[in-house]
Amino acid sequence: MSTTYVVVTVVAAVMVGFSAGSAALGAKWAVEPMKDYGVPQAWLPWLAAAKAAGAVGLLVGLAVPAIGLAAGIGLVLYFAGAVVTVVRARWYAHIPFPLVYVAPVVGALALGLAA
């Protein structure tokens, strides 16, 4: 296991965990755009829980690679769904926001598969 893989994975988990915490705590800058995209308020705790589970899964994946792989794939699918949601709402300027969070996840997946 390389140091780069560990660092990228931890950074990805922290970023996704931050995103999950922001949604769970109802941070205005995180919740308001989701309302504008048409995401029902009742979904927010579930979406935050999915991100939190993915972040924990990435960290557990450092010890159990299959869990990290599953978590990484799940997070890529989650953020792909976020991009689709933003595009469907026609907020094209907001497309980079989910991509910022998924980029380190993709990096961790690639480094994990290369190891």
C-alpha positions as CSV (number, residue, x, y, z in Angstrom):
1,M,0.0,0.0,0.0
2,S,1.5,3.3,-1.1
3,T,1.6,6.5,0.9
4,T,0.0,8.3,-2.0
5,Y,-3.0,5.9,-2.0
6,V,-3.4,6.4,1.8
7,V,-3.2,10.2,1.5
8,V,-5.6,10.4,-1.4
9,T,-8.1,8.0,0.2
10,V,-8.0,10.0,3.5
11,V,-8.5,13.3,1.6
12,A,-11.4,11.8,-0.3
13,A,-13.0,10.5,2.9
14,V,-12.6,13.8,4.7
15,M,-14.1,15.8,1.7
16,V,-17.1,13.4,1.4
17,G,-17.5,13.4,5.1
18,F,-17.5,17.2,5.2
19,S,-20.2,17.2,2.4
20,A,-22.3,14.6,4.4
21,G,-22.0,16.7,7.6
22,S,-22.9,19.9,5.8
23,A,-26.1,18.3,4.4
24,A,-26.9,16.5,7.7
25,L,-26.6,19.7,9.7
26,G,-28.6,21.7,7.2
27,A,-25.8,24.2,6.1
28,K,-27.6,26.8,4.0
29,W,-24.9,26.7,1.3
30,A,-25.4,23.0,0.9
31,V,-29.1,22.6,1.4
32,E,-30.5,25.6,-0.6
33,P,-29.1,24.5,-4.0
34,M,-30.5,21.0,-3.5
35,K,-33.9,22.6,-3.0
36,D,-33.4,24.6,-6.2
37,Y,-32.5,21.4,-8.0
38,G,-35.8,19.9,-6.9
39,V,-34.5,17.4,-4.4
40,P,-37.2,16.8,-1.8
41,Q,-36.3,17.9,1.8
42,A,-37.2,14.4,3.1
43,W,-34.3,12.9,1.0
44,L,-31.6,15.1,2.6
45,P,-30.9,12.9,5.7
46,W,-30.8,9.8,3.5
47,L,-28.4,11.5,1.0
48,A,-26.2,12.6,3.9
49,A,-26.2,9.1,5.3
50,A,-25.2,7.6,2.0
51,K,-22.2,10.0,1.7
52,A,-21.2,9.4,5.3
53,A,-21.3,5.6,4.7
54,G,-19.2,6.1,1.6
55,A,-16.6,8.1,3.5
56,V,-16.4,5.5,6.3
57,G,-16.2,2.8,3.6
58,L,-13.2,4.5,2.0
59,L,-11.4,4.5,5.3
60,V,-12.3,0.9,6.1
61,G,-11.1,0.1,2.6
62,L,-7.6,0.8,3.7
63,A,-7.8,-2.4,5.8
64,V,-10.4,-4.3,3.7
65,P,-9.9,-3.4,0.0
66,A,-13.2,-4.9,-1.2
67,I,-15.1,-2.5,1.1
68,G,-13.1,0.5,-0.1
69,L,-13.8,-0.6,-3.7
70,A,-17.5,-0.9,-3.0
71,A,-17.6,2.5,-1.2
72,G,-15.7,4.2,-4.0
73,I,-18.0,2.8,-6.7
74,G,-21.0,3.8,-4.6
75,L,-19.7,7.3,-4.2
76,V,-18.9,7.7,-7.9
77,L,-22.5,6.6,-8.7
78,Y,-23.8,9.0,-6.0
79,F,-22.0,12.0,-7.5
80,A,-22.9,10.9,-11.0
81,G,-26.5,11.1,-9.9
82,A,-25.8,14.6,-8.4
83,V,-24.4,15.7,-11.8
84,V,-27.5,14.4,-13.5
85,T,-29.7,16.2,-11.0
86,V,-27.9,19.5,-11.6
87,V,-28.2,19.1,-15.3
88,R,-31.9,18.2,-15.2
89,A,-32.4,21.4,-13.1
90,R,-30.5,23.3,-15.8
91,W,-28.1,24.8,-13.3
92,Y,-25.1,24.2,-15.6
93,A,-22.8,26.5,-13.7
94,H,-23.1,24.2,-10.7
95,I,-21.9,21.0,-12.5
96,P,-18.3,21.5,-11.1
97,F,-19.5,21.2,-7.4
98,P,-20.2,17.5,-7.3
99,L,-17.1,16.9,-9.5
100,V,-14.9,18.5,-6.9
101,Y,-16.0,15.9,-4.4
102,V,-15.8,12.9,-6.7
103,A,-12.3,13.7,-8.1
104,P,-10.4,12.4,-5.1
105,V,-12.7,9.4,-4.8
106,V,-11.8,8.5,-8.4
107,G,-8.2,9.0,-7.6
108,A,-8.4,6.7,-4.6
109,L,-10.2,4.1,-6.7
110,A,-7.5,4.2,-9.4
111,L,-4.7,4.0,-6.9
112,G,-6.4,1.2,-5.0
113,L,-6.9,-0.8,-8.2
114,A,-3.3,-0.2,-9.3
115,A,-1.9,-1.5,-6.0
